[in-house]
Every structure is written in structure tokens, then in C-alpha cells.
Amino acid sequence: MIKTFSIHLNTHGNADIHDISEEVQNLILQSSLQNGIVTIFCPSSTSAVTTIEHESGCFSDLRRLFDQIANPNQPYAHNNRWGDGNGHSHVRAALLGPSLTIPFVNAHLTLGTWQQVIFIDFDVRPRRRELVIQILGE
């Protein structure tokens, strides 16, 4: 059986990180499915989903890494074409990817002890985001 849900977020942009683990877990419980997989997908080219320890040091390290890899102060061809200043946001999102699939057993995510599901909005302005959550199981 397949169940589809959504999560809505108001973000601040600029690598704004949201822990969505609890929302995803609650949707699994709401689905009444016991075992399967859940896919979290963000239909956006300037945001991404991954896992990390929900801890301020990890967040700081992740943001610093993205500043080193895709520095917002570097020239981006995208910015030349559209003038929106978010070329680095697209590159960052592409590096992490728009989706994540996690197994669940006995209606619980199989995350590690210090592992949480996070959504990161890399865009340069606040946004209203909708994530698509699709649960496949029995």
C-alpha cells in the first residue's frame, strides 16, 4: 500500500535547517503501515533533505562546509542569467539531493541514536516549502 502526505514549513533561507524527524515519524503512525519505506522529497531546486545529528555544532560545521564548497560570494552563471543571487543555493541543493528514503520497522523509523532527518533551505530568502512524504509498506 502507498500513502502520500505533505509537510509544510516556513523557512528563513540561507541554509535554514529544520528537524523533520518527528513529523515524518507521526505520518508513519498515521499511515497505519507497520513495515516499509518512507521517502521524503522536496520539490525545489534550492533545498535538500539529509540526516545528521541535530546539534548546533553539527549545523555550524555543515554550514561552514557549504560556504567552502559553494561560497555565496563567488560568481555563478545562474546569477548572471536570472539576477536572483541564488546560484550557490542551486549548487548546494544539488550536492545533497532532493530526497531521502528510510526504512521503518514496527511503524518506527530505523534511524540511528543520534540521527535525525533534516530539511535545509539554501535559498536566499524566506520561503513556504512543501515536502512530499510517500510511505510504501504493509
trRosetta pair geometry for C-beta under 8 A, 3 or more apart (Angstrom, degrees):
i j d omega theta_ij theta_ji phi_ij phi_ji
1 33 6.5 -157 73 -91 111 116
1 136 7.5 173 86 -148 42 49
1 137 6.7 -30 60 73 80 50
1 138 6.7 119 17 -101 91 46
2 134 6.5 -8 -168 -173 100 98
2 135 7.0 153 -155 81 50 52
2 136 5.2 -13 -102 -100 80 76
3 31 4.3 178 53 -131 158 107
3 33 6.8 -155 7 -20 126 125
3 134 7.4 163 84 -155 46 51
3 135 4.6 -11 60 59 94 104
4 132 6.8 -21 -164 -170 101 93
4 133 7.1 146 -159 82 50 56
4 134 5.0 -14 -105 -105 80 78
4 135 7.6 -168 -77 21 34 71
5 27 4.7 -149 54 -145 161 129
5 30 7.3 83 -81 83 149 132
5 31 7.7 -108 -29 -70 124 99
5 132 7.9 144 81 -163 43 47
5 133 4.4 -22 69 67 91 109
5 134 7.9 179 26 -78 63 35
5 135 7.3 25 6 -6 104 108
6 130 5.3 -8 -173 -172 125 99
6 131 6.4 152 -159 76 66 51
6 132 5.9 -32 -102 -103 82 48
6 133 6.4 175 -93 15 25 87
7 20 6.0 89 145 -151 167 127
7 23 5.1 83 -117 145 132 144
7 24 7.6 -51 -48 -67 145 67
7 27 7.7 -94 -60 -45 101 139
7 130 7.3 153 76 -157 45 51
7 131 4.4 -7 55 54 96 108
7 133 6.1 68 -16 -29 98 121
8 128 6.9 -7 -169 -178 98 89
8 129 7.1 157 -155 85 49 52
8 130 5.5 -20 -100 -101 72 73
8 131 7.9 -158 -72 19 27 73
9 18 5.6 -134 -141 2 143 176
9 20 7.6 -74 -69 -85 132 118
9 119 6.4 -177 -10 89 168 150
9 121 7.7 -162 111 -44 128 128
9 128 7.5 164 85 -159 47 45
9 129 4.6 -12 61 61 96 101
9 130 7.8 180 21 -78 72 28
9 131 7.1 41 -4 -13 112 105
10 126 7.0 7 178 -175 82 107
10 127 7.8 -178 -152 91 46 42
10 128 5.8 -21 -102 -105 68 69
10 129 7.8 176 -85 20 19 76
11 16 4.6 152 -169 84 95 142
11 18 6.9 -99 -98 -31 96 125
11 47 7.7 168 -5 -103 174 134
11 119 8.0 -110 -84 118 130 112
11 121 3.8 77 164 11 159 161
11 123 7.7 100 102 46 129 105
11 126 6.2 174 92 -149 56 60
11 127 5.1 -3 56 55 105 81
11 128 7.8 179 18 -86 77 21
11 129 5.7 32 -9 -6 121 119
12 16 4.3 143 52 -86 82 142
12 121 7.4 143 55 75 46 128
12 126 5.3 -29 -125 -96 37 84
13 16 5.8 46 32 -8 12 118
13 89 8.0 -38 -159 -110 96 137
13 121 5.5 -83 -100 125 40 111
13 122 7.4 8 -160 131 66 16
13 123 4.5 -77 -125 88 104 75
13 124 5.5 38 168 142 139 6
13 125 4.9 106 -33 59 161 13
13 126 5.7 -108 -9 -67 103 31
13 127 6.3 99 -65 -7 93 94
14 121 8.0 18 32 102 35 85
14 122 7.5 41 -114 -157 12 38
14 123 7.8 -55 -34 88 45 43
14 124 6.4 60 -64 -128 79 44
15 62 7.6 171 -170 114 125 95
15 63 4.8 121 136 -116 156 96
15 66 6.2 162 -96 67 134 150
15 92 7.6 -85 -85 165 92 161
15 120 6.0 -16 -150 -169 58 108
15 121 7.5 -179 -113 77 9 52
15 122 5.8 26 -75 -109 59 64
16 120 7.0 153 75 -155 45 55
16 121 4.7 -9 55 53 99 101
17 59 5.4 -139 32 -130 157 114
17 62 7.6 83 -77 81 143 140
17 118 5.4 -8 -167 -174 97 127
17 119 7.4 152 -155 79 48 48
17 120 5.3 -16 -99 -100 72 81
18 118 6.5 149 75 -157 44 71
18 119 4.7 -14 60 58 101 97
18 120 7.8 -175 21 -76 70 36
18 121 7.8 41 -4 -10 107 98
19 22 7.3 55 127 4 97 92
19 54 4.8 24 -92 -111 135 136
19 116 5.0 -20 -141 155 106 139
19 117 7.2 105 -162 74 59 55
19 118 5.7 -41 -97 -98 51 80
20 23 4.9 -53 -169 44 76 116
20 24 5.7 78 132 -26 89 100
20 40 7.2 132 98 -142 138 149
20 49 8.0 -54 42 -130 135 105
20 117 5.3 -66 71 104 82 102
20 118 6.8 134 13 -121 84 26
20 119 5.3 51 -18 -13 130 107
20 131 7.1 20 -151 35 166 164
21 24 5.9 -62 -150 38 28 108
21 25 6.2 26 156 -18 66 109
21 54 7.6 -101 -2 -41 131 137
21 109 7.1 -120 -159 44 88 164
21 111 6.9 -26 -137 -23 122 168
21 116 4.4 -89 -39 -153 137 84
21 117 4.6 141 -80 31 70 87
22 25 5.6 -54 -145 38 31 113
22 26 6.2 33 155 -20 65 106
23 26 5.7 -55 -148 36 30 112
23 27 6.6 30 153 -20 63 104
24 27 5.8 -55 -152 34 33 111
24 28 6.7 37 150 -21 64 101
24 38 6.1 130 -175 133 108 151
24 40 6.3 -53 -102 -75 130 124
24 102 7.7 63 152 48 145 136
24 109 6.7 60 111 -68 112 137
24 117 5.6 16 8 54 149 155
24 133 6.3 -170 -120 -129 78 135
25 28 5.7 -51 -155 30 35 113
25 29 6.7 32 150 -15 65 103
25 108 7.0 12 -141 -138 104 59
25 109 5.5 -85 -91 -10 89 114
26 29 5.6 -53 -151 38 36 112
26 30 6.2 38 150 -20 67 107
27 30 5.3 -51 -142 39 35 115
27 31 6.3 45 153 -31 64 101
27 38 7.5 119 92 -138 112 138
27 133 5.3 35 123 122 168 152
27 135 6.7 -172 132 -41 102 134
28 31 5.7 -50 -151 24 31 116
28 33 6.8 -87 -163 64 71 93
28 38 6.0 -79 -80 -64 105 141
28 104 5.3 -160 -143 -140 148 173
28 107 5.7 153 138 -165 105 68
28 108 7.4 146 107 -93 146 21
28 109 6.8 179 -8 -51 159 79
28 135 6.1 162 -105 -119 66 142
29 32 8.0 37 169 -66 37 38
29 107 5.7 79 -96 174 62 120
31 135 4.8 -74 -96 88 166 155
31 137 7.4 86 125 48 137 117
33 36 5.4 -26 154 12 134 132
33 104 7.8 93 106 82 102 126
33 107 7.0 149 92 -99 52 81
33 135 5.9 175 34 146 145 121
33 137 3.8 107 172 81 134 119
33 138 6.4 103 -151 61 93 13
34 105 7.9 11 153 -169 72 36
34 106 6.0 -13 -172 -118 88 30
34 107 5.3 -55 -126 -46 49 84
34 137 6.8 -163 55 149 46 127
34 138 6.6 -38 48 95 90 63
35 104 6.8 -161 -133 97 36 69
35 105 5.5 22 -115 -122 89 53
35 106 7.1 21 -71 -39 84 37
35 137 5.4 177 91 -161 40 115
35 138 5.9 -13 62 55 87 84
36 103 7.3 -162 115 -147 26 65
36 104 6.1 0 61 53 61 91
36 135 6.4 92 96 176 133 77
36 136 5.0 -159 178 100 126 54
36 137 2.0 -115 -25 -85 141 98
36 138 6.3 143 -61 8 107 58
37 101 5.4 12 176 -177 121 102
37 102 6.8 157 -155 79 72 33
37 103 5.3 -47 -97 -98 75 54
37 104 7.1 155 -106 11 23 77
37 135 7.6 -178 94 -149 43 51
37 136 5.4 -1 58 59 84 97
37 137 6.8 165 19 -65 45 93
38 101 7.1 169 84 -149 40 57
38 102 5.5 -17 59 61 89 85
38 104 5.9 45 -13 -19 107 120
38 109 7.3 -61 31 -100 133 92
38 133 6.5 -8 -174 -171 105 91
38 134 7.2 161 -156 84 56 43
38 135 4.8 -16 -105 -103 83 78
38 136 7.8 178 -85 23 36 65
39 99 5.8 2 -176 -173 99 117
39 100 7.1 165 -151 83 56 40
39 101 4.6 -21 -97 -96 81 83
39 133 7.3 163 83 -154 52 44
39 134 4.8 -7 56 59 101 93
39 135 7.9 -165 23 -74 65 36
39 136 7.6 30 -4 0 101 104
40 49 5.0 -166 107 -169 114 164
40 99 6.4 165 84 -150 53 63
40 100 5.0 -4 52 55 100 90
40 101 7.9 -172 18 -78 65 37
40 102 7.7 19 -5 5 103 105
40 117 6.5 116 -3 -176 162 136
40 119 7.8 -118 156 -77 132 98
40 131 5.9 -4 -169 173 88 126
40 132 7.7 149 -159 80 40 51
40 133 5.7 -10 -105 -105 68 76
41 49 7.5 -110 -104 8 20 144
41 98 6.0 38 -158 138 71 94
41 99 4.3 -11 -101 -99 76 104
41 131 6.7 150 74 -167 42 74
41 132 4.6 -21 66 63 101 99
41 133 7.8 -177 24 -77 72 32
41 134 7.1 14 4 5 116 104
42 47 4.8 -92 143 98 151 111
42 48 6.7 -148 44 -105 138 15
42 49 5.7 156 -12 -33 111 104
42 98 5.1 -130 60 -160 77 81
42 99 7.3 -166 17 -73 64 56
42 119 6.5 127 -71 -140 136 108
42 129 6.6 -12 -146 -176 108 122
42 131 5.2 -42 -90 -109 73 84
42 132 7.8 178 -84 20 24 75
43 98 7.3 69 -87 -174 27 134
43 130 7.1 -9 40 81 105 88
43 132 6.5 58 -26 -10 104 115
44 47 4.3 31 89 30 133 104
44 93 7.2 -109 113 -146 86 153
44 98 7.0 166 56 -126 60 110
44 121 7.9 -20 117 -122 159 81
44 123 7.9 -79 173 -41 129 120
44 127 7.9 95 -128 146 148 158
44 129 6.4 -48 -37 -130 149 106
45 90 5.5 5 144 -124 100 89
45 93 6.0 137 166 92 42 149
45 94 7.8 10 -167 -60 79 86
45 98 7.9 -45 -98 -77 42 124
46 86 5.9 -13 -118 163 140 132
46 89 4.0 15 -147 144 106 116
46 90 5.8 -52 -90 -75 76 56
46 92 7.9 46 -157 64 60 97
46 93 5.2 -152 -141 -32 20 146
46 121 7.1 40 119 -165 89 65
46 122 5.1 -132 174 71 76 89
46 123 4.1 74 129 -69 141 86
47 93 5.6 26 31 -113 13 122
47 98 7.5 74 88 -120 69 77
47 119 6.6 15 172 179 118 90
47 120 6.2 177 -157 90 73 53
47 121 4.7 -25 -105 -109 112 57
47 122 6.1 -179 -92 15 47 79
47 123 6.9 -38 -55 -18 87 94
47 127 7.9 -129 -51 71 131 150
47 129 6.3 28 -11 -121 174 145
48 92 7.2 -124 -8 131 132 78
48 93 4.7 -179 -47 -140 99 64
48 95 7.7 -47 -80 70 163 66
48 96 3.5 83 169 85 156 127
48 97 5.9 91 -144 63 106 36
48 98 6.3 -95 -117 -89 60 39
48 119 7.6 169 88 -154 39 52
48 120 5.3 -9 59 57 84 99
48 122 7.1 35 3 -17 97 116
49 96 7.3 164 50 140 31 117
49 97 7.4 -61 52 96 72 76
49 98 6.9 46 14 176 96 30
49 99 6.2 12 50 -132 125 17
49 100 4.5 -120 118 -6 113 113
49 117 6.9 0 -172 -175 100 92
49 118 7.2 170 -150 89 56 46
49 119 5.5 -24 -99 -101 78 66
49 120 7.6 179 -83 17 30 75
49 131 7.4 97 -74 -133 131 129
50 96 5.2 -91 -45 -162 122 116
50 97 7.7 104 -72 53 91 88
50 100 6.3 163 -101 -77 30 136
50 117 7.9 178 99 -149 26 55
50 118 6.1 -17 67 61 68 90
50 120 7.3 -4 22 -1 100 116
51 100 7.0 139 -33 -157 87 151
51 102 8.0 104 -61 -84 130 125
51 111 7.0 -173 -138 -132 137 107
51 115 4.9 16 172 -171 126 99
51 116 6.5 163 -152 78 76 32
51 117 5.7 -43 -96 -95 80 49
51 118 6.8 131 -119 13 27 83
52 58 5.3 166 161 155 115 134
52 59 7.7 131 114 -74 141 59
52 62 6.5 -25 -121 -63 168 143
52 115 7.5 147 79 -139 3 61
52 116 6.7 -34 70 58 51 80
52 118 5.7 -29 34 9 98 135
53 58 4.8 157 69 -38 89 161
53 114 4.3 -11 -108 157 106 104
53 115 6.8 -59 -78 -88 59 37
53 116 6.8 84 -140 13 24 94
54 58 7.5 -107 -111 59 7 134
54 116 4.2 12 -34 25 109 153
54 118 7.0 158 -90 -71 87 114
55 58 4.6 82 65 8 88 107
55 59 7.1 -163 88 -9 43 87
55 114 7.9 -15 -23 -170 122 109
56 59 5.5 -54 -147 37 36 114
56 60 6.2 38 155 -21 68 105
57 60 5.7 -53 -146 36 31 112
57 61 6.3 31 154 -18 64 106
58 61 5.7 -55 -147 38 31 112
58 62 6.2 32 154 -21 65 107
59 62 5.7 -55 -147 36 29 111
59 63 6.3 28 156 -16 65 106
60 63 5.9 -55 -147 38 29 109
60 64 6.3 29 154 -19 64 108
61 64 5.7 -56 -147 37 29 112
61 65 6.3 34 153 -23 64 105
62 65 5.7 -52 -149 33 30 114
62 66 6.6 26 154 -14 63 104
62 120 7.9 -123 140 -97 134 148
63 66 5.9 -57 -151 38 32 108
63 67 6.5 35 150 -21 65 104
64 67 5.5 -53 -150 34 34 114
64 68 6.5 32 151 -18 65 105
65 68 5.7 -58 -153 36 32 110
65 69 6.1 19 155 -11 69 111
66 69 5.7 -57 -134 45 34 104
66 70 5.9 -33 -175 47 72 93
66 92 5.1 41 -153 -124 120 122
66 95 8.0 178 -116 59 90 146
66 122 7.5 -133 -179 -118 150 117
67 70 7.7 -76 -116 69 14 53
67 71 5.7 48 -179 -107 58 68
67 72 7.3 -48 -125 0 74 86
68 71 6.9 13 -123 -63 13 92
69 91 8.0 -162 127 132 94 115
69 92 7.5 119 90 -101 112 78
69 95 6.9 55 134 -86 147 168
70 74 7.7 -118 -170 40 45 128
70 88 4.5 145 151 -156 100 87
70 91 4.3 175 -126 97 140 123
70 92 4.9 -145 61 -62 149 82
70 95 7.3 -151 -24 -16 133 138
71 74 4.6 94 77 -17 99 105
71 88 6.7 -104 92 -115 25 140
72 85 7.9 41 -172 171 102 88
72 88 4.5 -124 -98 35 60 159
72 124 7.7 126 -143 -96 133 110
74 88 7.1 113 50 -79 94 114
75 79 7.1 -130 -163 54 57 127
75 80 7.6 35 -176 -44 98 108
76 79 4.5 91 71 -1 92 103
76 80 7.4 -160 98 -6 53 82
76 87 2.5 163 119 117 154 158
76 88 6.1 -140 -51 -44 145 63
76 91 7.3 -132 -121 -23 130 125
77 80 5.4 -51 -156 32 42 115
77 81 6.5 36 151 -17 70 105
77 87 7.0 137 51 -131 44 141
78 81 5.9 -60 -151 38 32 108
78 82 6.1 -17 169 21 70 111
78 84 7.9 -52 141 50 95 95
78 86 7.4 -69 119 84 128 60
78 87 3.6 155 59 -107 110 94
78 90 6.0 133 -69 28 175 145
79 82 6.8 -75 -129 57 24 78
79 83 6.6 71 -178 -99 60 23
79 84 6.9 -126 -121 54 64 53
79 85 5.6 55 -125 -94 112 33
79 86 7.4 151 -85 35 87 35
79 87 4.4 -80 -32 -23 90 122
80 83 7.7 15 -161 -64 13 62
84 124 7.4 166 150 38 82 129
85 124 5.4 -19 105 3 103 174
86 89 3.9 -27 -176 23 93 128
86 90 6.5 98 130 -23 86 86
86 122 7.7 123 -165 121 101 85
86 123 5.5 -7 -135 -142 142 65
86 124 4.7 -135 -85 -7 95 110
87 90 6.0 -53 -158 31 36 109
87 91 6.7 32 149 -14 67 106
88 91 5.6 -56 -149 39 38 112
88 92 6.1 40 154 -21 70 106
88 122 7.4 -129 116 166 75 117
89 92 5.9 -54 -146 37 28 111
89 93 6.3 27 156 -17 63 108
89 122 4.0 158 -144 121 77 99
89 123 4.9 72 -156 -96 156 40
89 124 6.2 -114 -45 -32 136 79
90 93 5.9 -57 -147 38 29 110
90 94 6.3 30 155 -21 64 108
90 122 7.9 -162 -35 97 23 130
91 94 5.8 -57 -149 35 29 112
91 95 6.7 34 152 -25 63 103
92 95 5.8 -54 -156 27 32 114
92 96 7.0 11 157 -1 65 104
92 120 7.9 -96 141 120 118 127
92 122 4.4 173 81 -130 131 158
93 96 6.4 -67 -153 45 33 97
93 97 7.8 151 164 -39 60 6
93 98 7.0 37 171 -73 102 78
93 122 5.4 -142 -51 30 90 136
94 97 7.4 33 -167 -77 30 46
96 120 7.0 69 40 48 171 127
97 100 7.6 124 97 -62 110 71
100 117 6.7 177 91 -138 149 104
102 109 5.6 11 134 -148 135 98
102 110 6.6 -174 173 46 91 81
102 111 6.9 -6 -159 -65 140 82
102 117 7.1 -91 -27 -80 151 124
103 110 4.9 2 83 18 90 133
104 107 6.5 11 153 -149 121 17
104 108 6.0 174 -161 80 92 25
104 109 5.2 -48 -101 -90 94 39
104 110 6.3 -164 -104 -18 35 83
104 135 8.0 -20 24 -143 136 105
104 137 7.0 -50 64 -79 102 153
105 108 6.4 -33 69 59 59 78
105 110 5.8 59 7 -70 101 109
109 117 7.7 -103 -153 -27 160 122
111 115 4.3 -151 -176 89 96 106
111 116 6.9 60 -176 -90 153 31
111 117 7.2 -109 -89 -36 139 85
112 115 3.9 81 51 -3 86 122
119 129 7.2 173 160 108 141 151
119 131 6.4 -105 -98 -68 143 140
121 127 6.0 -165 -158 42 141 119
121 129 6.3 -142 -88 -42 122 145
123 127 5.6 65 56 -30 146 133
